[in-house]
Amino acid sequence: MSMRKASIIAISGKQFSGKDQLTEILIKHLPNFTQIPLALAIKQAYGEKYGLSLDEIEANKAQHRPGLIKLGDWGRSQDPDYWLKQVLESSGNKIISDVRLKREYDLLKAQDAFLIRLEASREIRSQRGTLVSENDLTECDLDNTSHWDALLRNEGSIQELEEQLKKLL
């Protein structure tokens, strides 16, 4: 499957692997796509619950991450696909920039999404931000999944990442 023919592009990677950066590059090359992260639905619900704006949550992401994980887990306890279904219901071409669970991967694969795994070493990721809850299922459930449409390494510059992406396009 070609990335250009897909209506859903899904990106997986550990925290601070560069998923949002890759999404920005993708949108530059595929302007008819919109970023709709699963975490956005969770962050919006979390913000409503605690009276926080998205900017406040983003500015203190490490502090809020455990609560966001808990809320994400709550939604998935209602329906394993609770957050993903909300995103899939939105119209248009979309980039889901934060696939974290095998169940999400399986559902997106069934939807014929183009699946990208973005990898960076723990050392590099820890230089980019504070790593928290590293053993949570949302951080490690896809570690042994190997059937990606593309596997990219993000340990260098933004330009190097963009060059890898251009080869896919």
C-alpha positions in Angstrom: 0.0 0.0 0.0 1.2 3.5 -0.8 1.2 6.2 1.9 -0.3 8.6 -0.7 -3.3 6.3 -1.3 -4.1 5.7 2.3 -6.8 7.8 4.0 -5.4 7.0 7.5 -1.7 7.1 8.4 -0.9 5.9 11.9 2.4 6.5 13.7 3.6 4.6 16.7 6.7 5.2 18.8 7.8 5.7 22.4 7.6 9.0 24.2 9.9 11.6 22.7 10.6 9.5 19.6 9.5 12.4 17.4 5.9 11.4 16.4 4.6 15.0 16.3 7.7 16.1 14.4 7.1 13.3 11.8 3.5 14.3 11.6 4.4 17.9 10.8 6.7 16.7 8.1 4.0 14.5 6.7 1.4 17.3 6.6 3.9 19.5 4.8 4.1 16.8 2.0 0.5 15.6 2.3 -1.5 18.8 3.0 -4.8 17.1 2.6 -4.2 15.2 5.8 -5.0 16.4 9.3 -3.4 15.3 12.6 -5.9 13.7 14.9 -4.0 12.1 17.8 -5.8 9.7 20.1 -4.3 11.6 23.0 -6.2 14.7 21.9 -9.6 13.1 22.9 -8.0 12.0 26.2 -6.5 15.4 26.8 -9.8 17.2 26.1 -11.7 15.0 28.5 -8.9 15.4 31.1 -8.9 19.2 30.7 -12.7 19.3 31.2 -12.5 17.1 34.3 -9.7 19.3 35.9 -10.5 22.7 34.4 -7.3 22.8 32.4 -6.6 24.1 28.9 -4.8 22.0 26.3 -1.9 24.4 26.5 -1.7 24.0 30.3 -1.6 20.2 29.9 1.0 20.4 27.2 3.2 22.8 29.3 3.2 20.3 32.2 3.0 17.1 30.2 5.3 15.1 32.6 3.2 16.1 35.6 -0.1 15.2 33.9 1.0 12.0 32.1 0.0 9.6 35.0 -3.5 11.2 35.1 -3.8 11.1 31.3 -2.8 7.4 31.3 -5.3 6.7 34.0 -8.1 8.4 32.0 -7.0 6.7 28.9 -7.2 3.3 30.7 -10.7 4.2 32.0 -12.0 4.9 28.5 -10.5 1.6 27.2 -12.1 -0.2 30.2 -15.5 1.1 28.8 -14.6 -0.1 25.3 -11.1 -1.2 24.3 -11.5 1.0 21.2 -13.2 3.9 23.0 -10.7 6.7 22.0 -9.8 5.3 18.6 -13.5 5.1 17.6 -13.9 8.8 18.4 -11.0 9.6 16.1 -12.1 7.3 13.3 -15.5 8.9 13.3 -14.0 12.2 12.2 -14.1 12.8 8.4 -11.3 13.3 6.0 -7.7 12.0 5.7 -6.1 11.7 9.0 -2.8 11.1 10.7 -3.2 9.3 14.0 0.1 10.3 15.6 0.1 8.3 18.8 -0.8 4.6 18.3 0.4 2.9 21.5 -1.5 -0.4 21.9 -1.7 -3.7 20.0 -5.5 -3.4 19.9 -5.3 0.0 18.3 -2.7 -1.3 15.8 -5.0 -4.3 14.9 -8.0 -2.1 14.4 -6.1 0.4 12.3 -4.6 -2.4 10.2 -8.1 -3.7 9.6 -9.0 -0.2 8.5 -6.2 -0.4 5.9 -4.2 2.4 7.6 -0.6 3.0 6.6 1.3 2.0 9.8 4.6 3.7 10.6 6.9 2.8 13.6 9.2 5.6 14.6 12.2 4.6 16.8 14.8 6.4 18.8 17.1 5.1 21.5 16.2 5.6 25.1 19.4 7.8 25.5 18.2 10.1 22.6 14.6 10.3 23.9 15.8 11.1 27.4 17.7 14.1 26.0 14.5 15.4 24.4 12.3 15.2 27.5 11.6 13.6 30.9 10.7 9.9 30.4 7.9 8.7 32.8 5.8 5.6 33.2 8.2 3.7 30.8 6.9 0.3 31.8 3.2 1.2 31.2 1.4 -0.9 28.6 1.0 2.3 26.6 4.7 2.6 26.2 5.7 -1.1 25.6 2.7 -3.0 24.1 3.9 -2.6 20.5 7.6 -3.3 21.3 7.5 -6.7 19.6 5.2 -5.8 16.7 7.2 -6.1 13.5 4.7 -5.8 10.6 4.9 -2.1 9.9 4.4 -0.5 6.5 7.5 1.6 7.3 10.1 1.7 10.1 11.9 5.0 10.6 14.8 5.9 12.9 14.9 9.3 14.4 18.2 9.9 16.1 19.5 12.7 14.0 18.3 16.0 12.6 14.8 16.9 11.4 16.3 17.0 7.8 17.5 13.4 8.2 14.0 12.3 9.3 12.5 14.2 6.3 14.9 12.5 3.9 13.8 9.1 5.2 10.2 10.1 4.7 10.8 11.4 1.2 12.0 8.0 0.2 8.6 6.6 1.3 6.7 9.2 -0.6 
